[in-house]
């Protein structure tokens, strides 16, 4: 259910006769509505469905057209990243590559985005990790087993490289062993807060001076 303590709004309980694979909550700025999304499997028929519940005066569930990529391939991480009215997931497709599948809350339709192009000589299989920085979609993945590349999707829906973070660097003999980072936040003066998904440590990466980077347990 949705409860807004500021306005006192309380929704009805949401119920689905299905096994929920993933769900998400966000704001549809186009139609000025809050919406709840659920991708589910019907227990009896084993059919996959995508449904959206719109909160408001006329609360209702609505089934939308499924994304073949989302259900027939493999979502690497089921928790979608919400940015600019869209939920986004990284999906591994049959050829071994990955794409971003998104759901637009305004149009209630799926779409897909290509990930940044990698160096053709980099044949190492990677697991991209998406996030949100400065209200833009971000992605981080390993580069030639030596760096972590961080990219941002700009207003023109083009990827621009934000940083190349060395695996081994920094003062105090810190050795960064991560190959898969979650990019959590970037400050106005270009300091990145990242999390090593392997050992769960937090790092501050000063993009304007690698010698000032630190690790935190």
N, C-alpha and C positions, 0 to 999 in steps of 0.2 A: 504494500500500500504506500501511498505518498502522503506525507504530512508536512505542511508548511507552517511552522510555529509563528511566523511573522504575520501571515494573513489568516491563520486559523483553518485553512483549507485541509480537509481530510478526504482522501479518496476511498472508494470501496476496495475490498480485498481483490487482488487480481488472481484469477485461477485459470489454469490450463490443464486439460486432460492429456498431458504429454510429458515426455522427459526433456527437460530444458538442457540444451547443449551449451549455450552461452546466452547471456542477456546483457543489456546495457540501458542506461538512462541518460537522456540529454535534452537540450533545448532546441526546438525548431524555430529559428529566428525569422524564417520566411512567413510562417503562419502564426507566429507568436503562441506556440503551444509547447508544453512539455510532453515528451513521449518516452514510452518504454518499449524496447525491442527485445524479442525473444526468438532464437532459432531453436527449434525443438524437433523431436522425433515422436510421432504418434505411436503409442505402445501397441495398439492392436494391429494396425496396418504397416507399421515401421516406415511410414511415409515421413519425409522431411518437410517441415513447414517453416515459413518466416512470418511472424506476426508483429504488428505494432499496436500498442494501446495508446490512445490520445487522451490526455487528461483535460478536463474542462467541464462545461455544463452538460454536454452530451458525451460522457465517457463511452468509449467503444473499442473493441478489438477489430483489427482489419488484417486480413491475410494479404500478403504481397507476393509478387513473383520471386521465386527462388533464384539464387545465383548458382549455376552449375559448378563454378570453381570453388565456391565456399563449401558446398556439401560433398562434391565428388572428389575433391583433392584433400589436402591436409593443412589445416590451420595450425601454424607453428605455435601460436599462443592465442588462446581463446578469448582472453580479455582484450577487447578492442580499445584503441586509443581514440578519444573524442576530440575533434578540432573543427572549428568553423562549420558546425552543423552536420558533420559526418562521423561515423564510426569506421575505424580502419583496422584491418587485420593483415598480417603477412601469411600468405598461403603458398605451400610448396606444390608445384605442378608436376605432372608425370615426367617431364624431361629432366627433372632435378633442379630446375631453376625456381625462383620465387617471384611472386608479384604481390602487390597490395590490392586487396579487395576492400571496397568501401561501400557503405550504405548512406545515401543522402536522405536525411530526415525530412527535408523540404519536399522532395519529389517522391520519397519512399521507394526508391529504386537502387539497385546495386550497380556498381561500376568497378573498373580496375585501373590501376596505375602501374607503370613499369618502375622498377627500382633503378637507382643510378647505375650507369654502365661501369663495369669493372675493367681493370687492365687486362687485355687479352692474354698476357703471359701469366696471369694469376689464376691457376686452375684449381686452387684449394677450395674445397666445398665449405661454404660459410652459412651461418644462420643469422640473417638480418634481424635486428631489434629496432622496432619503431618506438617513437616517443613524440613529445610535443615540446617545442622550444619557441619562445617568442610568438606564440599563437600560430605556429607553422608546424607541419608534420616533419619529423626528423627520422633519420635512419642511421644505424651504426652497424658496421660489419668489419671483419678482419681483412687486412690488405697484405698479401704476400707473407703472412705469418710474422710480420715485423711491426705493423701499425694497426690501429683501429681508425677507420675512416668515418667521419661524421658529416652527414649531408643534411641540408634543409631544402624543403620544397617551397619555392617562392610564389609570389602572387600570380606569376605567369605559368604556374604549374610546371616549372622547370627546376631540376635539382642543381644546387650549388654547394660546393664543398666548404664546410665550415672549419674542419680541423683534421689533422693527421696525428694521432696520439701514439707515440712509440711504445712498444711493449716494455722495453727496458730503458729506463731514463731516471731522472730526478736525483736530488741530493739525498744525503743520509743513507746512501746505498740501497734505497728502495728499489725493488725489482717488481715491475708490474707484470704479473703473469696472466692477466686476463686476455681472453680472445673473444669475449662476448660482453659488451658493456651495455648497461641501461643508462641513457643520458637523461638525467632528472631535471636539471635546471641550468640556466645561463644568466649571469648577472649583466647589468648594463656595461660593466667594464670588462666583459668577456672572460669571466671565470666560470668554468664548467663544474657542475657537481655531477659525478658519475658513480655508478655502483658496479663493482665486479660481480657478475652473476655466478662466478665460480666460488669465491670465498666470502661474498657478501660484504666486502669492505667498501667504504665510501672514499672517494678521492676528490680533491679539489685540483682542477687542472687550470693553471693560469696560461691562457693562450698567448699572452704577450710576454711570457717569460717562463720557460720550462723549469728553470732552477728554483722557482718558488712553489712547486707543486707538492702536495702533502697527501698522505694516506691516513685514514681514520678507521679504527676498529668499530 
